[in-house]
């Protein structure tokens, strides 16, 4: 099942998933969630992809989360949306959210599932679940607490406060705030920076950072991954490139 409101593109070793339904503020229907999951499967299956960017094509909203219409009629559930956010968070390459507009509800969690979040001046974020009589799913609440701390999580989820770009930068939701015209060049530069690094080392340290943050780290597995980096061809190439004063050519092996 494909949904034309999501687009997968690729430039060299950087992939992008674009939300393309500005007329509904990029809210995700059940069909869109299914397609999003399929696109993540494609990205995860291709080891040559080193970075994933999540962006919106146009409009004033990055993403409004799950379709409220479908939540009301039973076509969408919080568990279904949680499946998507968990899968996105578990994608083992660096993920960048290019937030070119306001963020609402589950759209904020999609951004939180990314490792780096670049926003624009003047954007706002609001999570209205409590206004609608909904509780956020368990994994989502834990993600807010892990990433932003319990006080900020409570203000956003329970107090339904609206945070502007300056406040979002202060609490660590945003990695950087730039003027709107600078968003795409800034994201492209950061994505290229990440893509130029040794893939095994990047994936390993990303896995360890996330596992440490959410309390799921397997120390033996982590030590094995670290050892694999130390024994890799990429490490030897990195040392050679440093000696020869040139840019390394990493292969991920």
Residue frames as qw, qx, qy, qz and C-alpha x, y, z in Angstrom:
[[0.000, 0.889, 0.457, 0.000, 0.00, 0.00, 0.00],
 [0.434, 0.091, 0.017, 0.896, 1.47, 3.35, -1.06],
 [0.037, -0.881, -0.403, 0.246, 0.34, 6.83, -0.06],
 [0.534, 0.572, 0.141, 0.606, 1.40, 9.58, -2.43],
 [0.224, -0.940, -0.002, -0.258, 1.55, 12.04, 0.44],
 [0.615, -0.650, 0.385, 0.227, 4.93, 10.60, 1.43],
 [0.688, 0.693, -0.212, 0.034, 7.90, 10.74, -0.90],
 [0.779, -0.442, 0.288, 0.339, 11.24, 8.94, -0.65],
 [0.542, 0.814, -0.178, 0.110, 14.20, 10.47, -2.44],
 [0.824, -0.380, 0.147, 0.394, 17.93, 10.01, -2.33],
 [0.371, 0.885, -0.257, 0.113, 21.03, 12.01, -3.16],
 [0.325, 0.523, -0.739, 0.273, 24.22, 9.99, -2.91],
 [0.434, -0.108, -0.854, 0.268, 24.20, 8.36, 0.56],
 [0.145, 0.128, 0.459, -0.867, 21.57, 10.70, 2.06],
 [0.101, -0.442, -0.831, -0.324, 17.90, 9.67, 1.93],
 [0.202, -0.009, 0.231, -0.952, 14.90, 11.92, 2.55],
 [0.031, -0.516, -0.854, -0.055, 11.30, 11.17, 3.46],
 [0.067, -0.079, -0.040, -0.994, 9.10, 14.15, 2.63],
 [0.168, 0.516, 0.750, -0.378, 5.65, 14.69, 4.13],
 [0.039, 0.012, 0.473, 0.880, 3.56, 16.01, 1.26],
 [0.153, -0.620, -0.741, -0.209, 0.02, 16.71, 2.45],
 [0.138, 0.038, -0.251, 0.957, 0.01, 20.42, 3.37],
 [0.415, -0.363, -0.355, -0.755, -3.76, 20.63, 2.87],
 [0.773, -0.511, -0.336, -0.166, -4.19, 18.50, 6.03],
 [0.274, -0.848, 0.400, -0.213, -1.15, 19.91, 7.84],
 [0.434, 0.432, -0.788, 0.057, 0.75, 16.69, 7.04],
 [0.671, -0.256, 0.517, -0.466, -1.41, 14.71, 9.47],
 [0.123, 0.285, -0.926, -0.214, -0.82, 11.00, 8.94],
 [0.832, -0.020, -0.074, -0.550, -3.67, 8.69, 7.98],
 [0.842, -0.223, 0.490, -0.042, -3.49, 4.94, 8.51],
 [0.833, 0.506, 0.126, 0.184, -2.47, 4.54, 4.86],
 [0.240, 0.871, -0.323, 0.282, 0.27, 7.15, 5.31],
 [0.552, -0.614, 0.541, -0.162, 1.57, 5.37, 8.42],
 [0.921, 0.084, 0.374, 0.064, 1.72, 2.09, 6.49],
 [0.659, 0.700, -0.036, 0.273, 3.61, 3.74, 3.65],
 [0.124, -0.866, 0.417, -0.246, 5.95, 5.48, 6.10],
 [0.764, -0.387, 0.514, -0.049, 6.77, 2.08, 7.62],
 [0.878, 0.373, 0.237, 0.182, 7.47, 0.65, 4.17],
 [0.377, 0.855, -0.202, 0.294, 9.82, 3.54, 3.39],
 [0.405, -0.738, 0.508, -0.184, 11.67, 2.99, 6.67],
 [0.911, -0.056, 0.404, 0.060, 12.05, -0.69, 5.75],
 [0.721, 0.638, 0.036, 0.268, 13.67, 0.37, 2.46],
 [0.038, 0.884, -0.359, 0.298, 16.04, 2.75, 4.22],
 [0.643, -0.550, 0.513, -0.146, 17.02, 0.17, 6.84],
 [0.932, 0.148, 0.318, 0.093, 17.62, -2.51, 4.19],
 [0.618, 0.705, -0.057, 0.345, 20.07, -0.33, 2.24],
 [0.717, -0.511, -0.069, 0.468, 23.38, -0.22, 4.11],
 [0.493, 0.261, 0.171, 0.812, 24.74, 2.36, 1.68],
 [0.171, -0.815, -0.230, -0.504, 22.38, 4.99, 3.12],
 [0.503, 0.030, -0.512, 0.696, 24.18, 6.87, 5.89],
 [0.060, 0.169, 0.359, -0.916, 21.75, 9.64, 6.85],
 [0.003, -0.581, -0.773, -0.256, 17.95, 10.05, 6.81],
 [0.047, 0.022, 0.118, -0.992, 16.25, 13.45, 6.63],
 [0.034, 0.615, 0.787, -0.038, 12.56, 13.91, 7.54],
 [0.027, -0.168, 0.040, 0.985, 11.01, 17.09, 6.11],
 [0.396, 0.645, 0.586, -0.291, 7.75, 18.61, 4.88],
 [0.493, 0.386, 0.480, 0.614, 7.31, 19.79, 1.31],
 [0.012, 0.401, 0.147, 0.904, 5.46, 23.06, 1.96],
 [0.483, -0.669, -0.471, -0.314, 2.92, 24.82, 4.13],
 [0.207, -0.735, 0.304, -0.570, 2.92, 26.27, 7.61],
 [0.800, -0.422, 0.325, -0.276, 2.98, 22.92, 9.43],
 [0.059, 0.482, -0.871, -0.078, 5.77, 20.34, 9.63],
 [0.405, -0.145, -0.887, -0.168, 3.41, 17.65, 10.90],
 [0.522, -0.380, 0.141, -0.751, 0.19, 17.51, 12.91],
 [0.334, -0.219, 0.866, -0.301, 0.67, 13.87, 13.97],
 [0.165, 0.244, 0.948, 0.116, -2.06, 11.27, 13.54],
 [0.219, -0.325, -0.475, -0.788, -5.24, 12.14, 11.66],
 [0.269, 0.016, 0.583, -0.767, -7.79, 13.29, 14.24],
 [0.698, 0.140, -0.187, -0.677, -10.60, 12.32, 11.87],
 [0.718, 0.134, -0.675, -0.102, -9.35, 8.75, 11.73],
 [0.128, 0.115, -0.785, 0.595, -8.68, 8.65, 15.48],
 [0.470, 0.034, 0.313, -0.825, -12.32, 9.62, 15.99],
 [0.814, 0.175, -0.169, -0.527, -13.76, 7.01, 13.63],
 [0.847, -0.294, 0.438, -0.066, -11.44, 4.20, 14.70],
 [0.825, 0.546, -0.095, 0.109, -9.39, 3.92, 11.51],
 [0.414, 0.566, -0.485, 0.524, -6.31, 5.07, 13.44],
 [0.748, -0.618, -0.238, 0.039, -5.13, 4.23, 16.95],
 [0.229, -0.894, 0.380, -0.054, -2.45, 5.51, 19.27],
 [0.783, -0.281, 0.531, 0.161, -0.83, 2.07, 19.15],
 [0.744, 0.534, 0.296, 0.271, -0.61, 2.27, 15.36],
 [0.198, 0.937, -0.153, 0.242, 1.10, 5.66, 15.51],
 [0.551, -0.700, 0.454, -0.011, 3.38, 4.36, 18.27],
 [0.890, 0.103, 0.373, 0.243, 4.48, 1.56, 15.93],
 [0.538, 0.762, 0.056, 0.357, 5.67, 4.21, 13.50],
 [0.118, -0.916, 0.295, -0.243, 7.51, 6.35, 16.03],
 [0.767, -0.463, 0.441, 0.061, 9.20, 3.34, 17.61],
 [0.846, 0.306, 0.297, 0.320, 10.36, 2.13, 14.20],
 [0.336, 0.872, -0.061, 0.350, 11.65, 5.57, 13.27],
 [0.401, -0.829, 0.362, -0.144, 13.51, 5.93, 16.58],
 [0.835, -0.267, 0.465, 0.125, 15.09, 2.48, 16.08],
 [0.730, 0.663, 0.002, 0.167, 16.38, 3.28, 12.59],
 [0.798, -0.436, 0.043, 0.414, 20.10, 2.86, 13.11],
 [0.514, 0.308, 0.133, 0.789, 21.50, 5.78, 11.11],
 [0.097, -0.303, -0.262, 0.911, 21.55, 9.47, 12.04],
 [0.099, 0.676, 0.684, 0.256, 18.15, 11.05, 11.46],
 [0.129, -0.115, -0.076, 0.982, 17.60, 14.78, 10.93],
 [0.141, 0.743, 0.649, -0.088, 14.26, 16.56, 11.24],
 [0.185, 0.115, 0.207, 0.954, 14.08, 19.64, 9.00],
 [0.023, -0.651, -0.699, 0.296, 11.24, 21.50, 10.72],
 [0.178, 0.171, 0.293, 0.924, 10.11, 24.24, 8.38],
 [0.383, -0.475, -0.300, -0.733, 6.86, 25.07, 10.18],
 [0.521, -0.420, 0.404, -0.624, 4.76, 24.59, 13.28],
 [0.355, 0.087, -0.930, 0.030, 4.52, 21.20, 14.99],
 [0.636, -0.285, 0.153, -0.700, 1.46, 19.69, 16.63],
 [0.922, -0.143, 0.165, -0.318, 0.71, 16.50, 18.54],
 [0.925, -0.084, 0.319, 0.190, 2.42, 13.40, 17.21],
 [0.588, 0.746, -0.077, 0.302, 4.40, 15.51, 14.75],
 [0.208, -0.844, 0.430, -0.243, 6.50, 16.63, 17.70],
 [0.800, -0.340, 0.495, -0.012, 7.26, 13.02, 18.55],
 [0.844, 0.474, 0.127, 0.217, 8.26, 12.25, 14.96],
 [0.257, 0.852, -0.299, 0.346, 10.80, 15.04, 15.35],
 [0.527, -0.666, 0.475, -0.228, 11.86, 13.71, 18.77],
 [0.956, 0.017, 0.285, 0.065, 12.58, 10.33, 17.17],
 [0.648, 0.667, -0.133, 0.344, 15.26, 12.05, 15.11],
 [0.746, -0.255, -0.206, 0.580, 18.76, 12.63, 16.44],
 [0.237, -0.180, 0.033, 0.954, 19.05, 16.24, 15.26],
 [0.149, 0.766, 0.625, -0.001, 16.24, 18.77, 14.88],
 [0.244, -0.055, 0.142, 0.958, 16.67, 21.99, 12.92],
 [0.103, 0.748, 0.641, -0.140, 13.85, 24.52, 13.18],
 [0.266, 0.521, 0.234, 0.776, 13.01, 27.96, 11.85],
 [0.047, -0.059, -0.358, 0.931, 12.60, 31.24, 13.65],
 [0.455, -0.012, -0.014, -0.890, 8.99, 31.85, 14.67],
 [0.574, -0.108, -0.766, -0.270, 7.85, 28.21, 14.66],
 [0.504, -0.384, 0.439, -0.637, 5.77, 26.90, 17.55],
 [0.381, 0.012, -0.924, -0.028, 5.04, 23.49, 19.07],
 [0.546, -0.210, 0.337, -0.738, 1.89, 22.36, 20.86],
 [0.244, -0.025, -0.968, -0.058, 0.70, 18.92, 22.01],
 [0.465, -0.223, 0.058, -0.855, -3.08, 19.12, 22.62],
 [0.427, -0.099, -0.895, -0.081, -3.75, 15.50, 23.69],
 [0.112, -0.283, -0.740, 0.600, -5.07, 16.47, 27.14],
 [0.315, 0.241, 0.031, -0.918, -7.41, 19.03, 25.56],
 [0.580, 0.104, -0.571, -0.572, -8.92, 16.19, 23.51],
 [0.822, -0.304, 0.259, -0.406, -9.22, 13.75, 26.41],
 [0.908, 0.284, -0.298, 0.083, -6.40, 11.54, 25.14],
 [0.607, -0.671, 0.378, 0.197, -3.37, 10.17, 26.93],
 [0.374, 0.701, -0.576, -0.193, -0.22, 9.99, 24.90],
 [0.948, 0.043, -0.315, -0.002, 1.06, 6.39, 24.34],
 [0.775, -0.593, 0.081, 0.204, 3.54, 5.04, 26.88],
 [0.752, 0.054, 0.192, 0.628, 6.60, 5.00, 24.63],
 [0.230, 0.731, 0.188, 0.614, 5.86, 8.55, 23.52],
 [0.448, -0.876, -0.011, -0.177, 5.62, 9.88, 27.08],
 [0.817, -0.410, 0.165, 0.371, 8.87, 8.13, 27.98],
 [0.623, 0.382, 0.210, 0.650, 10.53, 9.63, 24.89],
 [0.040, -0.877, -0.084, -0.471, 9.54, 13.14, 25.98],
 [0.650, -0.753, 0.098, 0.005, 10.88, 12.54, 29.49],
 [0.843, -0.127, 0.210, 0.479, 14.15, 11.01, 28.26],
 [0.516, 0.471, 0.225, 0.679, 14.81, 13.73, 25.70],
 [0.006, -0.699, -0.092, -0.709, 13.47, 16.85, 27.43],
 [0.106, 0.103, -0.679, 0.719, 13.32, 15.99, 31.14],
 [0.102, -0.495, -0.854, 0.122, 10.21, 15.42, 33.28],
 [0.016, 0.581, 0.313, -0.751, 9.42, 19.10, 33.92],
 [0.201, 0.350, -0.407, -0.819, 9.38, 20.07, 30.25],
 [0.158, -0.153, -0.926, -0.308, 7.53, 16.88, 29.34],
 [0.042, -0.548, -0.744, 0.379, 4.81, 17.76, 31.87],
 [0.105, 0.539, 0.051, -0.834, 4.52, 21.32, 30.60],
 [0.236, 0.231, -0.626, -0.707, 4.07, 20.12, 27.02],
 [0.288, -0.161, -0.915, -0.234, 1.95, 17.01, 27.57],
 [0.219, -0.530, -0.753, 0.323, -0.06, 17.86, 30.68],
 [0.051, -0.598, -0.220, 0.769, -0.08, 21.66, 30.60],
 [0.520, 0.640, 0.509, 0.248, -0.56, 21.83, 26.81],
 [0.154, -0.794, 0.096, 0.580, 1.78, 24.83, 26.72],
 [0.691, 0.692, 0.102, 0.182, 2.81, 26.27, 23.38],
 [0.586, -0.542, 0.242, 0.552, 6.58, 26.66, 23.05],
 [0.463, 0.865, -0.106, -0.163, 8.20, 28.97, 20.52],
 [0.813, 0.449, -0.268, 0.256, 11.47, 28.36, 18.70],
 [0.079, 0.685, -0.508, 0.516, 13.57, 30.10, 21.36],
 [0.673, -0.405, 0.445, -0.430, 12.12, 28.02, 24.16],
 [0.984, 0.163, 0.023, -0.075, 12.42, 24.83, 22.10],
 [0.579, 0.586, -0.428, 0.372, 16.11, 25.58, 21.61],
 [0.234, -0.627, 0.512, -0.538, 16.57, 26.25, 25.33],
 [0.802, -0.255, 0.409, -0.354, 15.06, 22.89, 26.41],
 [0.284, -0.369, 0.846, 0.260, 16.98, 20.89, 23.82],
 [0.707, 0.455, 0.506, -0.190, 14.09, 20.04, 21.52],
 [0.602, 0.796, -0.033, 0.044, 15.81, 21.93, 18.71],
 [0.807, -0.100, 0.086, 0.576, 19.45, 21.47, 17.82],
 [0.265, -0.154, 0.163, 0.938, 19.58, 24.79, 16.02],
 [0.287, 0.789, 0.477, -0.261, 17.24, 27.61, 14.96],
 [0.335, -0.095, 0.414, 0.841, 17.81, 29.38, 11.65],
 [0.393, 0.417, -0.009, -0.819, 15.89, 31.83, 9.44],
 [0.810, 0.320, 0.414, -0.264, 13.48, 29.97, 7.16],
 [0.649, 0.706, -0.248, -0.136, 15.53, 30.49, 3.96],
 [0.085, 0.653, -0.742, 0.123, 18.57, 28.93, 5.65],
 [0.799, -0.217, 0.455, -0.327, 16.88, 25.73, 6.80],
 [0.948, 0.312, 0.063, -0.024, 17.48, 23.52, 3.78],
 [0.501, 0.686, -0.441, 0.290, 21.12, 24.62, 3.23],
 [0.313, -0.596, 0.607, -0.423, 21.84, 24.11, 6.94],
 [0.886, -0.078, 0.383, -0.251, 20.27, 20.64, 6.95],
 [0.850, 0.505, -0.133, 0.060, 22.09, 19.68, 3.74],
 [0.224, 0.722, -0.557, 0.343, 25.44, 20.77, 5.21],
 [0.518, -0.441, 0.617, -0.395, 24.86, 18.82, 8.43],
 [0.946, 0.145, 0.216, -0.193, 23.65, 15.72, 6.57],
 [0.713, 0.608, -0.310, 0.163, 26.73, 15.79, 4.37],
 [0.091, -0.674, 0.625, -0.383, 28.95, 16.19, 7.43],
 [0.741, -0.235, 0.537, -0.329, 27.40, 13.10, 9.03],
 [0.922, 0.367, 0.066, -0.101, 27.55, 11.11, 5.79],
 [0.468, 0.730, -0.464, 0.183, 31.28, 11.79, 5.47],
 [0.375, -0.584, 0.643, -0.325, 32.08, 10.07, 8.78],
 [0.156, 0.202, -0.965, -0.059, 32.87, 6.39, 9.32],
 [0.646, -0.255, -0.362, -0.622, 29.50, 4.56, 9.16],
 [0.707, -0.202, -0.660, 0.153, 30.39, 1.77, 11.59],
 [0.303, -0.049, -0.484, 0.819, 31.60, 4.22, 14.22],
 [0.308, -0.163, -0.036, -0.937, 28.58, 6.48, 13.73],
 [0.712, -0.254, -0.498, -0.424, 26.07, 3.60, 13.97],
 [0.631, -0.145, -0.661, 0.381, 27.84, 2.15, 17.01],
 [0.161, -0.036, -0.409, 0.897, 27.95, 5.38, 18.99],
 [0.455, -0.201, -0.208, -0.842, 24.36, 6.22, 18.01],
 [0.731, -0.243, -0.615, -0.166, 23.24, 2.81, 19.28],
 [0.519, -0.152, -0.599, 0.590, 25.13, 3.26, 22.55],
 [0.065, -0.105, 0.165, -0.979, 23.85, 6.81, 23.10],
 [0.596, -0.237, -0.307, -0.704, 20.23, 5.78, 22.56],
 [0.737, -0.209, -0.642, 0.031, 20.54, 2.59, 24.60],
 [0.355, -0.045, -0.529, 0.770, 22.10, 4.50, 27.48],
 [0.229, -0.152, 0.038, -0.961, 19.39, 7.17, 27.38],
 [0.710, -0.190, -0.229, -0.638, 16.46, 4.76, 27.41],
 [0.549, -0.430, 0.628, -0.347, 17.99, 2.13, 29.68],
 [0.951, 0.205, 0.119, -0.200, 18.09, -0.71, 27.14],
 [0.321, 0.740, -0.590, -0.036, 21.83, -0.89, 26.52],
 [0.990, -0.113, 0.005, 0.084, 23.35, -4.38, 26.38],
 [0.244, -0.856, 0.415, 0.187, 26.92, -3.79, 27.55],
 [0.657, -0.169, 0.669, 0.304, 28.32, -6.97, 26.01],
 [0.573, 0.643, 0.454, 0.227, 26.79, -6.11, 22.66],
 [0.077, 0.995, -0.056, -0.038, 28.10, -2.56, 22.94],
 [0.446, -0.655, 0.545, 0.273, 31.64, -3.78, 23.69],
 [0.680, 0.163, 0.644, 0.311, 31.46, -6.11, 20.67],
 [0.414, 0.853, 0.285, 0.143, 30.40, -3.22, 18.43],
 [0.157, -0.937, 0.279, 0.139, 33.23, -1.05, 19.76],
 [0.600, -0.360, 0.642, 0.311, 35.72, -3.85, 19.11],
 [0.650, 0.493, 0.528, 0.238, 34.38, -4.26, 15.57],
 [0.216, 0.976, 0.008, 0.020, 35.10, -0.58, 14.91],
 [0.372, -0.773, 0.479, 0.187, 38.61, -0.94, 16.28],
 [0.595, -0.138, 0.732, 0.302, 39.26, -3.90, 13.94],
 [0.590, 0.693, 0.394, -0.129, 37.59, -2.37, 10.89],
 [0.594, 0.305, 0.318, 0.673, 39.06, -1.31, 7.59],
 [0.009, 0.904, 0.228, 0.360, 37.52, 2.10, 8.19],
 [0.552, -0.806, 0.094, 0.192, 39.74, 2.59, 11.24],
 [0.700, -0.147, 0.364, 0.597, 42.81, 1.68, 9.22],
 [0.363, 0.622, 0.388, 0.575, 41.68, 4.02, 6.45],
 [0.231, -0.953, -0.156, -0.116, 41.11, 6.81, 8.95],
 [0.634, -0.621, 0.222, 0.404, 44.64, 6.45, 10.29],
 [0.616, 0.156, 0.435, 0.637, 46.12, 6.36, 6.78],
 [0.179, 0.810, 0.357, 0.431, 44.17, 9.44, 5.73],
 [0.390, -0.915, -0.017, 0.099, 45.35, 11.31, 8.79],
 [0.664, -0.385, 0.345, 0.540, 48.99, 10.42, 8.09],
 [0.465, 0.263, 0.526, 0.662, 48.61, 11.34, 4.43],
 [0.037, 0.421, 0.170, -0.890, 46.68, 14.54, 5.23],
 [0.232, -0.074, -0.631, -0.737, 43.74, 13.69, 2.97],
 [0.663, -0.112, 0.139, -0.727, 40.02, 13.09, 3.27],
 [0.329, -0.128, 0.932, -0.075, 39.28, 9.49, 4.32],
 [0.562, 0.080, -0.525, -0.634, 37.23, 7.22, 2.04],
 [0.404, -0.124, 0.788, -0.448, 35.11, 5.15, 4.41],
 [0.411, 0.026, -0.764, -0.497, 33.26, 2.07, 3.18],
 [0.727, -0.320, 0.134, -0.592, 31.54, 0.90, 6.33],
 [0.960, 0.028, -0.280, 0.008, 33.66, -2.26, 6.54]]
